[in-house]
Amino acid sequence: MFSFILPFIVLILVVVFIHEYGHYYFARRYGVGVTDFSIGFGKEIFGWNDKSGTRWKVCWIPLGGYVKFFGDRNVFSQADQEELLKKYNKEDQHKLFVTKPLYQRSLIVLGGPLANFILAVFIFLFIYMFAGKDFTPAVIDEVQKDSPAQISGMQKNDTIIEIDNTKVESILEVSKLIMMSTSEYIDFKVLRYDQEILLKVKPNIIQAEDNLGNKIKKRVVGIKIKPYNNKINHIKLGPAKALIESFKEVYFVTSSSIKYLGSMFTGTGDSTQLGGPIRIAKISGQVAEFGILPFISMMAYISISLGLINLFPIPLLDGGHLMFYAFEKVLGRPLSQKTQEGFFRIGMFLLLTLMFFATFNDLKDLGLF
């Protein structure tokens, strides 16, 4: 159990710190006072004050964090600005979040998710430069009899060059792209005797285990892949190429996650794969056993997920505050305090429902249901 908990705590501490530092960076840049920078919730374990008066602290419950702004009793709220200004002198008013222009407040809120995406880019950049990236073409070695692949017309020695309009640059990407597909049919583009052929394959969905032994619903098409000419093409990239590939990977993970979540809302996606802290802790411990590179790769994916989820237009999340600012821009004034509170209640209900659902999946994954 300890082997799961320690990697999980390290992972969460890093991605949460980076997220909150994104808020902190833009707040300080625009002169907003920051009274607290907390990693975790609950009672403080240890902390210190910096020269600007910010209390940096680590608390007992490592499932998040927060940055508290000077004088901000209702974080990011703009509706009670006049009432709040009466409590402070001119000098202190300049340190209040609510006195800042709309674009500065928006950047302060956006800074958290933005920092998570930047962390992921830097992790992939580090991996591609120092460990390398695989560019081995994916050649079909075997097409199983009566499989979806055979029915669609796939043949041995076809080279897979695209899956669902995403270019296949590596043999390692084939299974990932098949798993990430959410539509009934998967579009394959293969190269056969210098001719590009488009094929639609309806995958079978089976109960299986992933590489870590976790139960999953797996999409299979019935092919076995081999390297082109049996040669592995794994190369270390230069800074420019590595940076481009890093952005491409972050974009792919983000767009695929959005498609997956959209498929769950439409009822076509597999909602059992949605997990919470328990599953993250379990997988992070399993991945950590394979070494530092798989672990920091997972950290990049979790960081992208945290940044993306926080951009959802749900009150209590960063995206919810950005939604309020969009209303403020259109209306020329902030929403009333009563309206904001109504949205916050809806947001709380949605988040609690999501947490309950994810936790239920986690416990079912552990065999407790």
SESESE-892177 format. One record per residue: z, y, x of N, C-alpha, C, O in turn; residue in one letter. Coordinates in steps of 0.2 Angstrom, whole numbers, plus 5000, padded with zeros to 4 digits. Layout:
residues N
ZYXZYXZYXZYXA ...
***
This chain:
residues 369
500049945004500050005000500050065004499650115003M 500450065010500450125014499850145017499650195019F 499450085019498750095022498250135017497850165019S 498450135010498050165006498250235005497850285005F 498950245005499250315003499050365009498950415008I 499150345015499150385021498350415021498350475022L 497850375021497150405021497050445015496750505016P 497350435009497250475003497550535004497250585002F 498150545007498450605008498150645013498050705011I 497850615018497450655023496850685020496650745021V 496450645016495850665013496050725008495650775008L 496550715004496650764999496850835002496650885000I 497350825007497550885010496950925013496950985013L 496450895016495950925020495450965014495351025015V 495250925009494850955004495151005000494851054998V 495750994999496151044995496251114999496151164997V 496451105005496551155010495951195010495951265010F 495351165011494751205012494551235006494351295006I 494651205000494551234994494951304993494651354991H 495551294994496051354993495851404998495951464997E 495651385004495551435009494951475007494851535009Y 494451445004493851485001494051544997493851594998G 494551524992494851584988495151634992495051694992H 495651604997496051655001495551695006495751755006Y 495051665008494651705013494351765009494351825012Y 494051755003493751815000494251864997494051924997F 494851834995495351874993495551924998495651984997A 495651905004495851945010495351995012495452045014R 494651965011494152005013494052075009493852125011R 494252065002494152114998494852154996494952194992Y 495352135001495952175000496452154995496952194993G 496352094992496852064987497452034991497351994996V 498052054989498652024991498751954990498651934984G 498951914994499051844993499751824995499951835000V 500151804990500851794991501051724993501451704996T 500651674990500751604991500051564993499551584989D 500051524998499551474999499851404999500251395004F 499751374994500151304993499651244993499151244990S 499851194997499551134997500051084994500551074996I 499851064988500251024984500651064979500651124979G 500951024974501351064969502151034969502250994973F 502551074966503251054965503651084971503451144973G 504151054973504651084978504351084985503951034987K 504451144988504251154995504551105000505151095000E 504151075004504351035009504551075016505051075018I 504051115018504151165023503651215022503151205019F 503751275026503251325025503451385030503951375033G 503051435030503151495034502751555032502351545028W 503051615034502751675031502351705037502551705043N 501651725035501251765041501451835040501851855036D 501151875045501251945046501051985040501252045039K 500551955036500351995030500751975024500652005018S 501251935024501751925019501551865015501851845010G 501051825017500851765013501351705015501451695021T 501551665010501951615011501551545011501251525006R 501451515017501051455018501551395017502051395021W 501351355013501851295011501551235009500951235007K 501851185011501651115009502251085004502851085005V 501951064998502451034993502350964992501950934995C 502850934988502950864988502350824984502250774986W 502050854979501550824975500850844978500550894976I 500550794982499950814986499250804981498850774984P 499250824975498750814971498350884969498050884964L 498350924974498050994972498351044977498651034982G 498251104975498551164978498351224974498051224969G 498551284977498451344974498551404978498951404983Y 498151464977498251524980498551574975498151584970V 499151604976499351654971499251724974499451734979K 498951764969498851834971499451874969499851864965F 499451934973499951984972499952014965499452034962F 500552004962500652034955500251994949500152024944G 500051934951499551904946499951854942500051794944D 500251874937500651824933500151774929500351714927R 499651794927499151754924498451754928498051794927N 498451704932497951704938497251714935497051684930V 496851764938496151784936496151824930495551834928F 496651834926496651864920496451944921496751974925S 496051974917495852044917496052074911496052144911Q 496252044906496352074899496952114899496952164895A 497452104903498052144903498152194909498652204911D 497552214911497552264917497952324916498352344920Q 497852354910498252424909498952414910499352454913E 499252354906499952344906500152324913500752344915E 499752294917499952274924499952334929500452334933L 499552374928499452434932500052484932500252514937L 500452484926500952524925501552504930502052544931K 501552444932502152414936502052424943502552414947K 501552454945501452464953501252534954500852564951Y 501352554961501152614963500452614965500152564965N 500152674967499452674969499252624975498752594975K 499752624980499552584986499552504984499052474986E 500052484980500052414978499552394973499252344972D 499252444969498752434964498152414967497752374965Q 497952434973497352414977497452344979496952314981H 498052314979498152244981498052194976498052134977K 497952224969497952184963497252154963496752184963L 497252084961496552054959496252094954495552094954F 496552114948496252134942495952204943495552224939V 496052234949495752304950495152304954494752354955T 494952244956494352234960493752234956493752214950K 493152254958492552254954492352174952492552134955P 491952174947491752104944491452064950491652004950L 491052084954490652044959491152014964491151964966Y 491652054966492152034971492651984967492751934971Q 492851994961493251944958492851874957493151824958R 492251884956491751824955491751784962491751724962S 491651824967491551784974492251754976492251704979L 492851784974493451764976493551694972493751644975I 493351694966493351624962492851574965493051514965V 492251594966491751554968491851524975491651474977L 492351564979492451544986492751474987492551444992G 493151454982493451384983492851324983492851294987G 492451324977491951274977491451284983491251234986P 491251344985490851354990491051324997490651305000L 491751334998492051305004491951235004491851205009A 492051204998491951124998491251105000491151055003N 490751144997490051124999489951135006489551095010F 490251185009490151205016490451155021490151135026I 491051125019491351075022490951015022490850985028L 490650995017490250935017489650945021489450895025A 489351005021488751015026488951005033488550975037V 489551035035489751025042489850955044489750935049F 490150915039490350845040489650805042489550765047I 489150815037488550785038488150805044487850765048F 488250875046487950895052488250865058487850845063L 488850855058489250825064488950745064488850725070F 488950715059488750645059488050635061487950595066I 487550675059486850675061486750685068486250665071Y 487150735070487050755077487350705082487050695088M 487950685081488250645086488250565085488350525089F 488150545078488150475077487350455075487150395076A 487050505072486350495071486250475063486650465059G 485550475061485350455055484850405055484350405059K 484850365050484350305050483650335046483750365041D 483150315049482450335047482050275047481450275047F 482350215046481950155046481550145039481950145034T 480950145039480550135033480750065029480950015032P 480750065022480950015018480449975016480049995012A 480349915019479749865017480049805013480549775015V 479749795008479949735003479849665007479249655008I 480349625008480249565011480149505006479849455008D 480449515000480449464995480549494988480949534987E 480149464984480149484977480349424973479949374973V 480949424970481249364967480849354960480549394957Q 480749284959480349264954480649284947481249274946K 480249304942480449324936480849384936481249404931D 480949424941481349484942481049544939480449544938S 481449594937481149654935480549684940480049714938P 480749674946480249694951479549664951479049694951A 479649594950478949554949478649574943478049574943Q 478949584938478649594931478349664932477749674929I 478549714935478249774936477649774941477249824940S 477549724945477049724949477149734957476749744961G 477849734959477949744966477749684970477749624967M 477549694976477349634980477649644987477949694989Q 477649584990477949574997477549625001476949625001K 477849655006477549705011477449775008477149815012N 477549785002477549854999478049895003478649875004D 477949955005478350005008478650055002478150084999T 479250055001479550104996479550174999479950185004I 479250214996479250284998479550334994479750394996I 479650314987479950364983480350324977480050264975E 480950344975481250314969481450374965481850414967I 481250374959481450424954481250494957481650544957D 480650504960480450564963480850584969480750644971N 481250544972481650564978481350524984481250464983T 481150554989480850524995481350474998481950494999K 481150414999481550365003481350375010480850355013V 481850405014481750415021482050355025481950345031E 482450315022482850255026482950195021482950205015S 482950145025483050075021483750075018483850045013I 484250115020484850125018484950155011485350155007L 484350195010484350235004484150204997484250224992E 483850144998483550104992484050084987484050104981V 484650054990485150024985485550084982485750084976S 485650134986485950194984485550234978485850254973K 484950234979484550274974484450234967484450254962L 484450164968484450124962485050124959485050134952I 485650124962486250134959486350194955486650204950M 486150254958486250314956485750334950485850384947M 485250294949484750304943485150294937485550254936S 484950344932485350344925484850324920485050314914T 484250324921483750314916483650234914483850194919S 483250224909483150154907482650124912482750064914E 482150154914481750134919481750174926481950234926Y 481750134931481750174938480950174940480650124940I 480850234942480150254945480150234952480450264956D 479650194954479550174961478850194963478350184959F 478850224969478150234972478150194979478550204983K 477650154979477650104985476950124988476450144985V 476950104995476350104999476050035000476449995003L 475450024998475149954998474449965001474049994998R 474349945007473749945011473450025010472850035009Y 473850065012473750135013473550175006473350225006D 473750135001473650164994474350174990474750124991Q 474450234988475150244984475050214977474550234973E 475550174975475550144968476250164965476750164968I 476150184958476750204954476950144950476550114947L 477550124950477850064946478450084942478850124945L 478450064936479050074932479450014932479149964929K 480050014934480449944934481149954929481450004930V 481249914925481849914921482349864924482249804924K 482849894927483349854931483749814926483949824921P 484049754929484549714926485249744928485249764933N 485649744923486349764925486849704925486949674920I 487149694931487549644931488249664934488349714936I 488749614933489449634935489449604943489249544944Q 489649644947489649624954490249664958490649694955A 490249654964490749684969490349734974489849714976E 490649784975490349834980490549804987490849754988D 490349844993490549814999491249815001491449785006N 491649854997492349854998492749804993493349794993L 492349764989492649714985492849744978493249704974G 492649804976492849834970492349814965491749814966N 492549794959492149774953491749834951491949884949K 491049824950490649874948490049844943489949784944I 489749884939489149864936488549884940488449944941K 488149834942487649854947486949844944486849794940K 486549894946485849884944485449854949485449874955R 485049804947484749764952483949754949483849754943V 483549754954482849744952482549684955481949664953V 482849644959482649584962482149584968481649554968G 482349624973481949634979482449624985483049644985I 482149604991482549604997482149645002481549645002K 482549685005482149735010482249715017482749685019I 481749735021481849725028481549785032481249825029K 481749795038481549855042480749845043480549795044P 480449905044479749905045479649875052479849895057Y 479249825053479049785059479749765063479749755069N 480249755058480949725061481249775066481649745070N 481049835066481349885070481749935067481549965062K 482349945069482849995067482650065070482650065076I 482550115066482450185068483050225067483050265062N 483550225071484150265070484150315076484250295082H 484150385074484050435079484550485078484750505073I 484850515084485250575084484750635083484250645086K 484950685078484550745077484750805080485350815082L 484350845082484450915084484850955079484850935073G 485151015081485451055076485051075070485351075065P 484451095071484051125065483951065061484051075054A 483651015063483450955059484150925055484050905050K 484650925059485250895056485550945051485750915045A 485451005051485651055046485251045040485551045034L 484551035041484151025035484350965031484350965025I 484450915035484650845032485250845029485350815023E 485750885031486450895028486350935022486650915017S 485950985021485851025015485550975010485650975004F 485050935012484650885008485150835005485150824999K 485650815009486150765006486650795001486750764996E 486850855003487250884998486950904991487250894986V 486350924992485950934986485850864982485850864976Y 485650814985485550754982486150724978486150704973F 486750724982487350704979487550754973487750724968V 487450814974487650864968487150844962487450844956T 486550844963486050834957486150764954486150754948S 486350714958486450644956487050644952487050614946S 487550674954488250684950488150714943488450694938S 487750764943487650804937487250754932487450754926I 486750724935486350674930486850624928486750604922K 487250594932487750544930488150564925488250534920Y 488450624926488950654921488550664914488850654909L 487950684915487550704909487450634905487450634899G 487250584909487150514905487750494902487650454897S 488350504904488950484901489050514894489250484889M 488850584894488950624888488450594883488550604877F 487850574885487350554880487450474879487050454874T 487950444882488050374880487650324884487750264883G 487250344889486750304893487050284899486850234903T 487550314902487850304908488450254908488750244903G 488650234914489250184914489850224915490050244921D 490250234910490850274911491450244914491950274916S 491350174915491950134918491950154926492450144929T 491450184929491450204936491750274937491850294943Q 491950304932492350364932493050354934493450324930L 493250374940493950364942494350424944494050474944G 495050414945495450464946495850454953495550424957G 496450484954496750484960496950414963496850394969P 497050364958497250294960496650264963496650234969I 496050274960495450244963495250274970495050244974R 495350344970495150374976495650354982495350344987I 496250344980496750324985496550254987496550234993A 496350204983496150134985495550134989495550104994K 495050174987494450174991494450204997494250185002I 494850264998494950295004495350255009495150255015S 495850215007496150165011495650115014495650095020G 495250085009494750035011494250065016494150025021Q 494050125015493550155019493750165026493450155031V 494450195026494750205032494750145037494750155043A 494850085034494850025039494150015043494149985048E 493650045040493050035044492950095049492450085053F 493350135050493350185055493250255053493250275047G 493250305058493250375056492650405053492650445049I 492050375055491450405052491350385045491250435041L 491450325043491450315035491950355032491850375026P 492550365035493050405031492850475030492950505025F 492650505036492450575035491850585031491750635027I 491450535030490850535026491150535019490850575014S 491550495017491850495010492250565009492150585003M 492550585014492850655013492250705011492450745007M 491750705014491150745012490950735005490850785001A 490950675002490750664996491250684991491150714985Y 491950674993492450694988492450774988492650804983I 492350804994492350874994491750904989491850954986S 491150874989490650894985490850884978490750934973I 491150834976491450814969491950874967491850894961S 492350884971492850934970492551004968492751044964L 492051024973491751084972491351084965491351134962G 491051034964490551034958491051034952490851074947L 491550994951491950994945492251054944492351074938I 492451094949492751154948492251214946492451264944N 491651194946491151244944490951234936490651274933L 491251184933491151164926491451224922491951244924F 491151244917491351304913491951284908491851294902P 492451264911493051244908493651284910493851284916I 493951324905494551364907495051324911495151264909P 495351354915495851324920495551304927495851294932L 494851294926494451284932494151344934494051394931L 493851344941493551404943492951424939492751484938D 492551374937491951384932492151414926491751454923G 492751404923492951434917493151514918492951554914G 493351524924493451604925492851634926492751694924H 492351604929491651634930491351634923490951684922L 491451594919491251604912491551664909491151704905M 492151674910492451734907492151794910492051844906F 491951794916491651854920490951864917490751924917Y 490651814915489951814912490051854906489551894904A 490551834902490651874895490751944897490551984893F 491151954902491352024903490752064905490752124903E 490352034909489752074911489252084905488952144905K 489152044901488752044895489052094890488752144887V 489752094889490052134884490252204886490352244882L 490352204893490552274896491252274896491552334898G 491652224894492352224894492652154894492252104892R 493252144897493452074897493652044890493752084885P 493651984889493851954883494651964881494951974886L 494851974875495551984874495951934876495751874877S 496551944877497051894880497151844875497151784877Q 497051854868497151804863496551754864496651694863K 495951784865495351734865495451694871495251634871T 495651724877495651684883496151634882496051574885Q 496751644879497251594878496951534874497151474875E 496551554869496251504865495751454869495851394868G 495451484873494951444878495351404883495251344884F 495951434885496351394890496651334886496751284889F 496851334880497051284876496551224876496651164877R 495951244874495351194874495251164881495151104881I 495251204886495251184893495751134895495551084898G 496351144893496951104894496851034891496950984894M 496551034885496450974881495950934884495950874885F 495350964886494850934889495050904896494850844897L 495450934900495650914907496150854906496050804909L 496550864901497050804900496750744897496850684899L 496150754893495850694891495450664896495450604897T 495150704901494750674906495250634911495050584914L 495850664912496350634917496550574914496650524917M 496650564907496950504904496350454905496550394906F 495750474903495150424904495050394911495050334912F 495150444916495050424923495650374925495550324928A 496250394923496850354925496750284921496950234924T 496550284915496450214911495950174915496150114916F 495450204917494950164921495250134928495150084930N 495650184931495950164937496450104936496450054940D 496850104931497350054929496949984927497149934929L 496449994924496049934922495649904928495649844929K 495449944933495249924939495749884943495549834947D 496349904942496949864946497149804942497549764944L 496849794936496949734932497549734928497849684926G 497749804926498349814922498249814915498649824911L 497549824913497349824906496849764905496549754900F 
***
